[in-house]
Amino acid sequence: MTVLDLASIPAELRCSIDPGLARLEDAALTASQPREQAIYDGWLLRYANGKAKRARSVNLIGAGEHPLETKLAYCAEFYRRRGVPFILRMTPFSRPFGVDAALDRLGYVAAEDTRVMVAPLAAPSTGAAPGGPVEALDQATFGTVLVGLHGLDPVRAAAERDRFAHAVFDGI
């Protein structure tokens, strides 16, 4: 297992209040919305059998009221009962502020480092992106394309296609 040193991540990447980046995180959470989810004291618990960690992890979106240890115990049991790994997904928007340091003190280990990067797109008037023309897809088609790009096993492929076919929004 790779161990991530939290101190190696610049502070501005560990905690953010940038409204544009917060909107991007909201859009990503919305786009990866499975039907298998619950809210517990400000945390979004998702337990779909898909590829995206946003769709099968605890997303710390609100500070809540319960002590951290109580929330962690509840979440661990929630995932154990469903037979899926207990994953805490940390972002610069995770709440409560400083929860990453508290998890470190409790002995939790950061296992993966994923970066979401942004760049401006070509002007819409050009009609083309750097890789070629952009084509709008309906949700079901997008799910099928995504499954093909990731080469998922049949069970995860079905979960991903279903998740996108039943997405709440047509676009973000």
VEXDREN-2710 file (C-alpha; in Angstrom, 1 decimal):
% VEXDREN-2710
k/r/px/py/pz
1/MET/0.0/0.0/0.0
2/THR/1.2/3.5/-0.8
3/VAL/1.3/5.8/2.2
4/LEU/0.7/9.4/1.5
5/ASP/2.4/12.0/3.6
6/LEU/-0.2/14.7/4.2
7/ALA/2.5/17.2/4.9
8/SER/3.7/16.7/1.3
9/ILE/0.5/18.3/-0.1
10/PRO/0.5/22.1/-0.1
11/ALA/-1.9/23.5/2.4
12/GLU/-3.9/25.3/-0.3
13/LEU/-4.6/21.9/-1.9
14/ARG/-5.7/20.3/1.4
15/CYS/-8.3/23.0/2.3
16/SER/-10.1/25.3/-0.1
17/ILE/-12.9/27.8/-0.2
18/ASP/-12.5/28.6/-4.0
19/PRO/-16.2/28.7/-5.2
20/GLY/-15.2/27.7/-8.8
21/LEU/-13.4/24.6/-7.6
22/ALA/-16.2/23.9/-5.1
23/ARG/-18.7/24.0/-8.0
24/LEU/-16.5/21.5/-9.9
25/GLU/-16.5/19.1/-6.9
26/ASP/-20.3/19.5/-6.7
27/ALA/-20.7/18.7/-10.4
28/ALA/-18.5/15.6/-10.1
29/LEU/-20.5/14.4/-7.1
30/THR/-23.7/15.0/-9.0
31/ALA/-22.5/13.2/-12.1
32/SER/-21.4/10.2/-10.1
33/GLN/-24.6/9.9/-8.1
34/PRO/-25.6/6.3/-7.5
35/ARG/-29.0/5.2/-6.1
36/GLU/-27.2/3.4/-3.3
37/GLN/-26.5/6.3/-0.9
38/ALA/-27.4/7.8/2.4
39/ILE/-26.5/10.8/4.5
40/TYR/-25.2/10.5/8.0
41/ASP/-24.5/13.6/10.1
42/GLY/-23.3/15.6/7.1
43/TRP/-21.4/12.9/5.4
44/LEU/-22.6/11.3/2.1
45/LEU/-22.2/7.5/2.2
46/ARG/-22.3/5.9/-1.2
47/TYR/-22.0/2.1/-1.7
48/ALA/-22.5/1.4/-5.4
49/ASN/-20.5/-1.3/-7.1
50/GLY/-19.1/1.1/-9.7
51/LYS/-15.6/2.2/-10.6
52/ALA/-15.7/5.9/-9.4
53/LYS/-14.6/6.3/-5.7
54/ARG/-17.1/9.2/-5.5
55/ALA/-19.8/6.5/-6.0
56/ARG/-18.5/4.0/-3.4
57/SER/-17.0/6.0/-0.5
58/VAL/-17.8/8.4/2.3
59/ASN/-17.7/12.0/1.0
60/LEU/-17.2/14.4/3.9
61/ILE/-19.4/17.2/2.7
62/GLY/-20.7/18.6/6.0
63/ALA/-19.2/19.1/9.5
64/GLY/-22.2/17.4/11.3
65/GLU/-22.7/17.3/15.1
66/HIS/-21.4/13.9/16.3
67/PRO/-17.8/13.3/17.5
68/LEU/-15.5/12.1/14.8
69/GLU/-14.9/8.7/16.4
70/THR/-18.7/8.1/16.6
71/LYS/-19.1/9.0/12.9
72/LEU/-16.1/6.7/11.9
73/ALA/-17.5/3.8/13.8
74/TYR/-20.9/4.2/12.2
75/CYS/-19.5/4.5/8.7
76/ALA/-17.2/1.4/9.2
77/GLU/-20.2/-0.6/10.3
78/PHE/-22.4/0.7/7.5
79/TYR/-19.9/-0.5/4.9
80/ARG/-19.2/-3.8/6.7
81/ARG/-22.9/-4.7/6.6
82/ARG/-22.9/-4.1/2.9
83/GLY/-19.8/-6.1/2.3
84/VAL/-17.9/-3.3/0.6
85/PRO/-14.6/-1.5/1.6
86/PHE/-14.8/1.5/3.9
87/ILE/-13.2/4.4/2.0
88/LEU/-13.0/8.0/3.2
89/ARG/-12.7/10.3/0.2
90/MET/-10.9/13.4/1.2
91/THR/-11.0/16.6/-0.9
92/PRO/-10.0/20.2/-0.2
93/PHE/-13.7/20.7/0.7
94/SER/-13.9/17.9/3.2
95/ARG/-15.6/18.9/6.5
96/PRO/-15.0/19.5/9.2
97/PHE/-11.9/21.5/8.4
98/GLY/-8.8/19.8/9.5
99/VAL/-10.3/16.3/9.5
100/ASP/-7.3/14.9/7.6
101/ALA/-5.0/15.8/10.5
102/ALA/-7.5/14.3/13.0
103/LEU/-7.7/11.1/10.9
104/ASP/-3.9/10.9/10.8
105/ARG/-3.8/11.2/14.6
106/LEU/-6.3/8.3/14.9
107/GLY/-4.0/6.1/12.8
108/TYR/-5.8/6.3/9.4
109/VAL/-3.5/6.0/6.4
110/ALA/-3.9/7.9/3.2
111/ALA/-3.7/5.2/0.5
112/GLU/-4.1/7.1/-2.8
113/ASP/-3.5/10.5/-4.1
114/THR/-5.8/11.6/-7.0
115/ARG/-5.6/15.0/-8.5
116/VAL/-8.4/16.7/-10.4
117/MET/-6.9/19.2/-12.8
118/VAL/-8.7/21.9/-14.7
119/ALA/-7.8/23.8/-17.9
120/PRO/-9.8/26.2/-20.1
121/LEU/-11.5/24.7/-23.1
122/ALA/-11.2/26.1/-26.6
123/ALA/-13.6/28.9/-27.3
124/PRO/-17.1/27.5/-28.1
125/SER/-17.2/29.4/-31.4
126/THR/-14.5/27.1/-32.8
127/GLY/-16.7/24.0/-32.5
128/ALA/-13.7/21.8/-31.8
129/ALA/-11.7/20.7/-28.8
130/PRO/-8.0/19.9/-29.0
131/GLY/-8.8/16.2/-29.6
132/GLY/-11.5/16.8/-32.2
133/PRO/-15.1/17.8/-32.3
134/VAL/-17.2/17.6/-29.1
135/GLU/-20.4/15.6/-29.3
136/ALA/-23.2/15.8/-26.8
137/LEU/-24.3/12.4/-25.5
138/ASP/-27.4/11.4/-23.5
139/GLN/-26.8/9.8/-20.1
140/ALA/-27.2/6.2/-21.2
141/THR/-24.8/6.6/-24.1
142/PHE/-22.3/8.4/-21.9
143/GLY/-22.4/5.4/-19.5
144/THR/-21.8/3.0/-22.3
145/VAL/-18.8/5.0/-23.6
146/LEU/-17.4/5.3/-20.1
147/VAL/-17.6/1.6/-19.5
148/GLY/-15.8/0.9/-22.8
149/LEU/-13.0/3.4/-22.0
150/HIS/-12.4/1.8/-18.6
151/GLY/-12.7/-1.8/-19.7
152/LEU/-14.8/-2.7/-16.7
153/ASP/-15.8/-6.2/-15.7
154/PRO/-19.5/-7.1/-16.4
155/VAL/-20.8/-6.4/-12.9
156/ARG/-19.2/-3.0/-12.6
157/ALA/-20.0/-2.1/-16.2
158/ALA/-23.7/-2.8/-15.5
159/ALA/-23.6/-0.6/-12.3
160/GLU/-21.9/2.3/-14.2
161/ARG/-24.3/2.1/-17.2
162/ASP/-27.3/2.1/-14.8
163/ARG/-25.9/4.9/-12.7
164/PHE/-25.6/7.2/-15.7
165/ALA/-28.8/6.1/-17.3
166/HIS/-30.6/7.3/-14.1
167/ALA/-28.7/10.5/-13.5
168/VAL/-30.6/13.3/-12.0
169/PHE/-29.3/16.1/-14.3
170/ASP/-28.9/16.1/-18.1
171/GLY/-25.8/18.2/-17.8
172/ILE/-23.7/20.0/-15.3
END
